[in-house]
Amino acid sequence: MITNDSVDDDQKNTTIHINTSRATKKRFSTLARKNNQKLKDWILEAMEEKAECIKKSRSSISSLQYK
């Protein structure tokens, strides 16, 4: 196993270069966009469900008030 102590500067620079390559950045930005859209869809769905629950509870409360 390679620890940070045994890695020389050339290996560290190579690793940094590989991790920040343009292809890698593009791949991560594509994944982020897809995940962002999934997250937005999930939040929208949750908000719609919450709105339905609020409407139901308000109608239940108002029907109880008039009895």
Phi, psi and omega in degrees: 000137181266126175259168179299329181293326185269358180271127179276172186298324180298318179293320179297315180296320179297315180299315179298318180297317180295317184292335182251021179295158183297319180298319179294316179299317180297318180298315180292323179291324176295315178298319180297318179297315179297314180294323177300314181295319177298318180295317178299316178298318181295318179295317179298317179297318179295321179294321178295318177297319180295319179297320178297317179298319179296316178300315180297316181292323178294319179292325177294318180295316181293326178291327177289326181292328184273354179276000000 
